[in-house]
Amino acid sequence: MKIRRLPEIDLARVATLPIDQKRRALEHFKLGHPTITYKPVRARFADIFNVQPDMFAAADPTAWPVLERLIRAKATSDDECNANLLVAKGLHDFARANALRSRSQAFFPLPLSVGEKVEYWLPMVTALEGAPLVIFIDPRRGKKLTADARRFVFSMMHEHIRVANPDFAAARLGVVQFGDAANDQRPVMLSTDEGIKLFGFDQLDQMVRETYDIWREVSEAREDKVRSKAAGGGYGPLFD
């Protein structure tokens, strides 16, 4: 059977767990259609991080009222709108406070031996304190990246960005998360890979393979249970 891929954040959270905890986590994991997504703010990352056009004069940062209007137009509910605006305002204030300027960079997804691809980076490089920085954004309020999961993400970034492309060998790697809402925003919390011992690619690939092997078993068990219920039809015996 074709199993559904695990979202990047959930894969990072589960992959670093011991095998027994992996199984428990995946047995309780449900893939559905969330009532709130962060698609509206994700669509505006280039504006927020002041990505510069390649062939024209330098562009000014996008003003907050413009971003707010664009995000409101894309949100599908009041709750989604509010969640996206809190994240967007935190990112916008962080970008303005650090005078961030960025450029587009297509890093592309990283293929793994399980047949899935992962993408733990934005398609851009920004300059923070005069040094190139590549970031991954975790906007979640719950079930967010843990310290071990951030290590996993940094390791994926290192292998795909630094090791695979010498032009970015000195790039800094960052994971952006957010604090609790205050003053109409969720403040940015930036973690970098400085001082973190990274996993090697073979370790990463093995962790992902082990995770997907268990996820397949869990998914097949769920499918068997559904089929069993359907075959039974939910009726009592034909004859008393």
N, C-alpha and C positions, 0 to 999 in steps of 0.2 A: 504494500500500500504506500501511497505517497503521503509522507508526513509533512506537516506544516513547519516552516522554518521558525526558529526561536528569534525574537527580536534581540538586537545587539546588547542592550542593557541587561536583559534577562539571561542571555547566554553568558555574559561576563560574570554575573552574580552566581550562576550555578556552576560554571566550569571549574572554578577554583575550590569548590567544596570537596571534602572526602567522598568517596564513592557512595557510602550509605546515606549521607546527607544529600547527595545529588539525587538519588532515587526518591527520597522523601519530598524534596523540593519539587521535582518534576511530577510526582503523583498528585501534588496539590496545585500544580500550575494549570491555568486555564487560558486558552487563547480565544478571545472573543472580540467584540466590537466595542471599544471603550466609549463612554459617553462624552469624554473630553479628549481631544488630541491637541498636539502642539503644531499642527500643520500651518496655521496662520502665521505664527512667529517664525517658523522654519523658512517660510517663503520669503521672509524679509531679512534674513541674515546678511545678505550682501549690502543692504542699506544700513543695517545696524553697525556692521564692522567696516563701513566706509570703503568698500571694494572700489578701486579706481579703474576707470575705463582704460583700455590698453592704447587706444589710438587718438585720444583726445586730451585736452587740458585737464589738470587735476580737478576733481569734483569735490564740492563742499559736502560735509556730512548731512545726512537727511535729518530734518528737524523732527522733534518728537510729535508735534501735532499731525504731521503727514503720516508718520508710522502708525500712530494711533488710529487714524481714519482708515488706513489700508487694512489693518488687522481687524478692526470692527467689521469691515465689509466682508471678510472671509470667514469669520466665526459663525458657527451654526447654532449657537445657543448663547444665552447670557453667561452661563457658567463657563463655557469654553472661551468666550470673549474675555471674561475677567481673568481666567487662568493665564491666557496668552499675554494679556496686557501687563500682568505682574512680572512675568519673565522678560518681556520685551523692554519694559521700563528699567529693570535692573541691568540688563545688557547694554541698553542705550546709555545710561548714566556711567557705567564702567568704561564703555568705549570712548565717551566724551572726556571723562576724567583722565584717561591715559592717552588722549589724542591719537587713537588707533587709526592707522591707514593700512589697507590690505590690498592684495591682488589675487586674482583668480588663479587656482592651481588645481588641475584635474589629477588627483591622486588615483582615482578609480578604486573599485572594490578589490579586496584581497581574496583570491580563491584558496580554499583549503581542501584537504584530501577527502573530506566527507561529501564533496560535491556542492557545498554551500560557499557563499562569499560573504565577507564581513566588511563593514565600512565604519571604522572608528575615527573619523576625521571629517572636518568640513572641507569643501573643495576650494580652499583659499589658504594663503599664508598672511598672517598679520604681523605687524612690528610692535613689540612691547618693550619699552625701555631700550630701543635701538637694536633689539635682537629679533630674528625671525621666530615666530611662534605658530605652531599648528595646534588646533584645539578640537576637542570633542565635547559636545554639550549634552548634559543629562538634566532635563528640566523637571524631573519627577519630584513630587512631594512625598511619596511613599515608595517603598521597594526600589530605592535609588542605588547607585553604585556604592558598594562597601570599599574599605581600604584594599582588600584583596582583589576586588573586581577592578578597581582603578589600576592596580598593578598589572592586571591582565590587559586592560585597555592600553596602558602605556607601552607594554611589551609588543602588542600588535602594531601600535603606531611606530615604534622603533624599528621593527623588522621591515615594515612596508615603506616607511618614509626615509629613515636614515640609512639603513643597510642597503636597500634597493636603489637608492638614488644619492650618490655622493654629493650632489649639489646641496642636499639638505642634511648633511652629516652633522652640522653644528646647530641645527634647529632645536629650539626648545619645544617640549611637548606639554600640553596642558589639558586638564579636564575641568570644565566649568559646571559647577552645581550651584544651588541657590538656598539661601536661608529662608526663614519664615517671613511672611508678608508684613511689611511695615512701610508707611508713607507711600502707599500706592505702588509698591514694587517688592520683588523678592531680591535681596542683595546678592551680588555675585560672590561665590567662593571659588577661587582659582587654586587648583592643585597642580603641581608640576612633578615631573619624574626625578627631580633632583634628589639624590640620596637613596633612591629606590633600586633594589636589586631586581633586574628584569628577567622574565622567563625567556628561554631560547625558543626558536621557532618550532623545533621538534616537540618541546614541552607543550607549547600552545596547541599545536596540531593534535597531540595525543589527548589533551584535556577536552578539546572540542569533539574529537571522535568518540571518546568515552561518553560524553554528555549526550551526543546524538544517538549512540547505541542504546542508551537507557531510555531516551525520549521515544525511540522507535518502539521499544518493548512496552512502554507505558501507553503509547498511542494505539498499538495493536490490541492491548488488553482492553482499552476503552471501546475500541471498535467491536471486539468480540462480545463485550457486554451488551452493546447496543443491538447487535444482530441477534443475540440470544433472547433479549426481551421482545424484539420484533417477531421472531419465530414463534415465541410463546403466545403472542397476540394479546397477552394480558387477560385471557379468559380462563375460566375454570375448566374442569374435565368435561369431555363431550357427553359422557354418560354418568349417571349416579349409580 
